[in-house]
Amino acid sequence: MARNLLKNPCGEEQLEFWELTENGGSQWKVEDMPGDSGYDFCNEEVTKYFATSFELCLKRQVIDLLAEGYSCEQLDAQPAITVEDWYCGRTDCGCSYEITVCLLDENHEVIQDFKPELVNLDPDCDDCSWKQVSHTFSDYGSGLRFISFEHGGQDTKFWDGWFGVRVTGSSVTVEE
């Protein structure tokens, strides 16, 4: 199985390794599964998640593929790159979730990106259980050297505290 290139994908080390690109409201927080008004995760090894607040919270990691041991030749062969993320809402407050993953060249210019539409979760019409988003990049051309992974969101009622989207179990893998 390919190794996950994201460090601290489930919050076991609080916010270590993540760059907080938006840290609004009560800011990012790590909580224990399942949390208030939440659901257990489908993998019992995952015991924590990142919680967002009433203003936009986004966090990012930029993966240096050469530093991770890949050669230019390996990367120019365009191996499949798979990104996965898990998100959920609370049963008592609506929220929004977003993710943007970019394949970058040596100058950090975007080669290809994955940015699905904003997801809005409403506990009145959604069970707010954990959902997975997944995407595989292929046929993106040569020059890949970095991957930027950014995700987050906020609550939709602007409640003080951590009532926004929850994220965990993120991964970025390169097909070997």
VOLO-864907 format. One record per residue: x, y, z of N, C-alpha, C in turn. Coordinates in steps of 0.2 Angstrom, whole numbers, plus 5000, padded with zeros to 4 digits. Each point is the difference from the previous one (the first is absolute). Example, Ala and Ser with C-alpha at 12.3 -4.5 7.8 and 13.67 -1.06 7.14 Angstrom:
- n.c1/n.c2/n.c3/ca.c1/ca.c2/ca.c3/c.c1/c.c2/c.c3
- 5066/4972/5039/4996/5006/5000/5004/5006/5000 $
- 4998/5005/4996/5004/5006/5001/4996/5005/5003 $
This chain:
- n.c1/n.c2/n.c3/ca.c1/ca.c2/ca.c3/c.c1/c.c2/c.c3
- 5004/4994/5000/4996/5006/5000/5004/5006/5000 $
- 4998/5005/4996/5004/5006/5000/5000/5004/5006 $
- 5006/5004/5002/5000/5003/5006/4996/5007/4999 $
- 4997/5002/5006/4997/5007/5000/5006/5005/5001 $
- 5000/5005/4995/5005/5005/5000/4998/5006/5005 $
- 4994/5000/5002/4998/5005/5005/5002/4998/5007 $
- 5002/5005/5004/5002/4999/5006/4995/5002/5005 $
- 4999/4996/5005/4994/5002/5005/4993/5001/4997 $
- 4998/4995/4996/4994/5000/4997/4993/5000/5004 $
- 5001/4998/5006/4994/4999/5005/5001/5004/5006 $
- 5005/5005/5001/5000/5004/5006/5003/4997/5006 $
- 5003/4994/4999/5004/4997/5006/5005/5004/5003 $
- 5003/5005/4996/5005/5004/5002/4997/5008/5000 $
- 4994/5000/5002/4997/5007/5000/5000/5003/4993 $
- 5003/5006/4999/5000/5003/4993/5007/5000/4997 $
- 5005/4996/5003/5006/4999/4998/5000/4998/4992 $
- 5005/5003/4996/5001/4999/4993/4995/5004/4996 $
- 4995/5003/5003/4995/5003/4995/5001/5008/5001 $
- 4999/5003/4994/5001/5007/4999/4992/5003/5000 $
- 4999/5004/5005/4993/5002/5001/4999/5006/4995 $
- 4997/4999/4994/4999/5006/4995/4994/5004/5002 $
- 4995/4997/5003/4995/5004/5003/4998/4998/5007 $
- 5000/5004/5005/4999/4997/5007/4995/5005/5003 $
- 4994/5000/4997/4995/5005/5003/4996/4997/5006 $
- 4996/5005/5002/4996/4998/5006/5003/4998/5006 $
- 4998/4994/5003/5004/4998/5006/5006/4996/4997 $
- 5002/5000/4994/5005/4997/4997/5000/4992/5000 $
- 5005/4997/4997/5000/4993/4999/5001/4996/5007 $
- 4997/4994/5001/5001/4997/5006/5000/4992/4999 $
- 5003/4996/5004/5000/4993/4999/4996/4997/5006 $
- 4995/4996/4998/4996/4997/5005/5000/4992/4999 $
- 4998/4997/5005/4999/4993/5000/4994/4997/4997 $
- 5000/4995/4997/4995/4996/4996/4995/4998/5006 $
- 4994/5000/4999/4996/5003/4995/4998/5007/5001 $
- 5002/5003/5006/4998/5007/5001/4993/5001/5001 $
- 4998/5006/5003/4993/5002/5001/4996/5000/4993 $
- 4994/4997/5001/4996/5000/4994/5003/4997/4994 $
- 5004/4995/5001/5004/4997/4994/4999/4993/4999 $
- 5004/4997/4995/5000/4993/4999/5006/4997/5001 $
- 5001/4993/5001/5006/4996/5000/5002/5000/4993 $
- 5007/4999/5000/5003/4999/4993/5000/4993/4998 $
- 5000/4999/4994/5000/4993/4997/5006/4996/5001 $
- 5005/5003/5003/5007/4996/5001/5001/5002/5008 $
- 5000/4995/5004/5001/5001/5007/5007/5002/5002 $
- 5005/5000/4995/5007/5002/5002/5000/5008/4999 $
- 4995/5003/4997/5000/5007/5000/4996/5003/5006 $
- 5003/5003/5004/4997/5002/5007/4999/5008/5001 $
- 5003/5004/4995/4999/5007/5000/4998/5003/4993 $
- 4998/5006/5001/4998/5004/4993/5002/5007/5002 $
- 5000/5004/4994/5001/5007/5000/4993/5003/5000 $
- 4999/5005/5004/4993/5004/5000/5001/5007/4998 $
- 4996/5002/4996/5000/5007/4998/4995/5005/5004 $
- 5000/5006/4999/4996/5005/5004/4995/5004/4995 $
- 4998/5005/5003/4995/5004/4997/5002/5005/4994 $
- 5007/5001/5000/5002/5003/4994/5005/4995/4996 $
- 5002/5002/4994/5003/4995/4996/5007/4997/5003 $
- 5000/4994/5000/5007/4997/5003/5002/4995/4994 $
- 5006/5002/4998/5004/4995/4995/5007/4999/5002 $
- 5002/4994/4999/5007/4998/5001/5003/4996/4994 $
- 5006/5001/5000/5004/4997/4994/5006/4997/5002 $
- 5002/4995/4995/5007/4997/5000/5002/5000/4993 $
- 5006/5002/4999/5003/5000/4993/5006/4994/5001 $
- 4999/4995/4996/5004/4994/5000/5006/5001/4995 $
- 5006/5000/5002/5006/5000/4995/5001/4993/4998 $
- 4999/4998/4994/5000/4993/4998/5007/4998/4999 $
- 5005/5004/4998/5007/4999/5000/5003/4998/5007 $
- 4998/5004/5005/5002/4999/5007/4997/4994/5003 $
- 4994/4997/4997/4997/4994/5002/5003/4994/4997 $
- 5005/5001/4995/5004/4995/4997/4998/4998/4993 $
- 4996/5004/4997/4998/4998/4993/5005/5004/4996 $
- 5002/4997/4994/5005/5003/4995/4996/5004/4995 $
- 5003/5004/4997/4997/5004/4994/4997/4995/4995 $
- 5004/4995/4999/4998/4995/4995/4994/4996/5002 $
- 4999/4998/5006/4994/4997/5002/4994/5005/5000 $
- 5001/5006/5002/4994/5004/4999/4998/5002/4993 $
- 5005/5001/4996/4999/5002/4993/4997/4994/4996 $
- 5000/4994/5003/4996/4994/4997/4992/5000/5002 $
- 4998/5006/5004/4994/5001/5001/4996/4994/5004 $
- 5003/4999/5006/4996/4995/5004/4994/5002/5002 $
- 4995/4996/5001/4993/5002/5003/5001/5003/5007 $
- 4997/5005/5001/5000/5004/5007/4993/4999/5003 $
- 4999/4997/5005/4993/5000/5003/5000/5004/5006 $
- 4995/5004/5001/4998/5004/5006/4994/4997/5003 $
- 5000/5000/5006/4993/4998/5004/5000/5005/5006 $
- 4993/5001/5002/4999/5004/5006/4993/4998/5002 $
- 4999/5000/5007/4994/4999/5003/4998/5006/5004 $
- 4993/5001/4999/4997/5006/5004/4993/4998/5002 $
- 4998/5004/5005/4993/4999/5003/4998/5006/5003 $
- 4993/5001/5001/4998/5005/5004/4997/4998/5007 $
- 4998/5005/5003/4997/4998/5007/4992/4999/4999 $
- 4997/4997/5004/4993/4999/5000/4996/5006/5002 $
- 5003/5005/5003/4996/5006/5002/5002/5006/4997 $
- 5004/5000/4995/5002/5006/4996/5003/4999/4993 $
- 4997/5004/4995/5002/4999/4993/5008/5002/5000 $
- 5003/4998/4994/5007/5002/4999/5001/4999/4992 $
- 5006/5003/4998/5002/5000/4994/5007/4996/5000 $
- 5002/4997/4994/5006/4996/5000/5003/5002/4993 $
- 5007/5001/5000/5003/5001/4993/5007/4997/5000 $
- 5002/4998/4994/5007/4997/5000/5003/5002/4993 $
- 5006/5002/5000/5004/5001/4994/5007/4997/5000 $
- 5001/4996/4995/5006/4996/5000/5003/5002/4993 $
- 5007/5003/5000/5003/5002/4994/5007/4996/4999 $
- 5001/4998/4994/5006/4997/4998/5004/5006/4997 $
- 5006/5001/5003/5004/5006/4999/5007/4998/4996 $
- 5003/5004/4996/5006/4999/4997/5006/5003/5005 $
- 5006/5000/4998/5005/5003/5004/5000/5007/5002 $
- 4996/5004/4996/4999/5007/5002/4993/5001/5004 $
- 4997/4994/5002/4994/5001/5004/4994/5002/4995 $
- 5001/4999/4994/4994/5002/4995/4996/4994/4999 $
- 4993/5001/5000/4995/4995/5000/5001/4996/4993 $
- 5001/4993/5000/4999/4996/4994/4993/4998/4999 $
- 4997/4997/5006/4993/4998/5000/4998/5001/5007 $
- 4993/5001/5000/4997/5000/5007/4994/4997/5001 $
- 4998/4998/5006/4993/4997/5001/4997/5005/5005 $
- 4994/5003/4998/4997/5004/5005/4992/5000/4999 $
- 4997/4995/5003/4993/4999/4999/4996/5005/5003 $
- 4994/5001/4998/4996/5005/5003/4999/5000/5007 $
- 4999/5005/5004/4999/5001/5007/4994/4995/5002 $
- 5001/4996/5005/4995/4996/5002/4997/5003/5007 $
- 4993/5000/4999/4996/5003/5006/4997/4994/5003 $
- 5001/4999/5007/4996/4995/5004/4995/5003/5004 $
- 4994/4998/5000/4995/5002/5004/4997/4994/5004 $
- 5000/5001/5007/4998/4994/5004/4992/4999/4999 $
- 4996/5004/4997/4993/4999/4999/4999/4996/4994 $
- 5005/4999/4995/4999/4996/4995/5006/4995/4998 $
- 5005/5000/5005/5005/4995/4999/5002/4997/5007 $
- 5002/4994/5000/5001/4997/5006/5007/5002/5003 $
- 5004/5004/4997/5006/5003/5002/5006/4995/5002 $
- 4999/4994/4998/5005/4995/5001/5006/5001/4996 $
- 5006/4996/5001/5006/5001/4997/4999/4998/4992 $
- 5003/5004/4996/4999/4999/4993/5007/5001/4997 $
- 5002/4996/4995/5007/5000/4997/4999/5004/4993 $
- 5005/5004/4999/5001/5003/4993/5007/4997/4997 $
- 5000/4998/4994/5006/4997/4997/5001/5002/4993 $
- 5006/5001/4998/5002/5002/4993/5007/4997/4998 $
- 5000/4997/4994/5007/4998/4998/5002/5004/4994 $
- 5006/5003/5000/5003/5004/4995/5003/4995/4995 $
- 5000/5001/4994/5004/4996/4995/5000/5005/4993 $
- 5005/4998/4996/5001/5003/4994/5001/5008/5001 $
- 5004/5002/5005/5001/5007/5001/5006/5003/4997 $
- 5004/4996/4997/5006/5002/4996/5006/5000/5005 $
- 5006/5002/4997/5006/5000/5004/5001/5006/5005 $
- 5004/5000/5004/5002/5006/5004/4998/5000/5007 $
- 4996/4995/5002/4997/5000/5007/5006/4999/5005 $
- 4999/5005/5005/5005/5000/5005/4997/5001/5007 $
- 4995/5003/5001/4996/5001/5006/4993/4999/5000 $
- 4997/4998/5005/4992/5000/5001/4998/5004/5005 $
- 4995/5004/4999/4997/5004/5005/4993/4997/5002 $
- 4999/4999/5006/4994/4997/5003/4997/5005/5005 $
- 4994/5003/4998/4997/5005/5005/4993/4998/5001 $
- 4997/5000/5006/4993/4999/5001/4998/5003/5006 $
- 4993/5000/5001/4997/5003/5006/4993/5002/4999 $
- 4998/5006/5003/4993/5002/5000/4998/5004/5006 $
- 4994/5000/5001/4997/5004/5006/4993/4998/5001 $
- 4997/5002/5006/4993/4999/5001/4996/5005/4996 $
- 4993/4999/4999/4996/5004/4997/4995/5005/5004 $
- 5001/4999/5007/4996/5004/5004/5004/5005/5004 $
- 5006/5000/4999/5005/5005/5004/4999/4999/5007 $
- 5000/4994/5003/5000/4999/5007/5007/5000/5003 $
- 5001/5003/5005/5006/5001/5003/5002/4993/5003 $
- 5006/4998/4998/5003/4993/5001/5002/4996/4994 $
- 5000/4994/5001/5002/4995/4994/4994/4996/4998 $
- 4996/5004/4996/4993/4996/4997/5001/4999/4993 $
- 5006/5002/4997/5001/4999/4993/5001/4993/4998 $
- 5002/4999/4993/5002/4994/4998/5006/4996/5003 $
- 5000/4994/5001/5005/4996/5003/5004/4996/4994 $
- 5006/5000/5001/5004/4996/4995/5005/4996/5003 $
- 5002/4994/4997/5005/4995/5002/5001/4995/4995 $
- 5005/4996/5001/5002/4994/4996/5002/5003/4993 $
- 5003/5005/4999/5002/5003/4994/5006/4996/4997 $
- 5001/4999/4993/5006/4997/4998/5001/5002/4993 $
- 5007/5000/4998/5002/5001/4994/5005/4994/4998 $
- 4999/4996/4995/5004/4995/4998/5003/5000/4993 $
- 5006/4998/4999/5002/4999/4993/5001/4993/4998 $
- 4997/4998/4995/5000/4993/4998/5007/4998/4998 $
- 5002/4994/5003/5008/4998/5000/5000/4996/4994 $
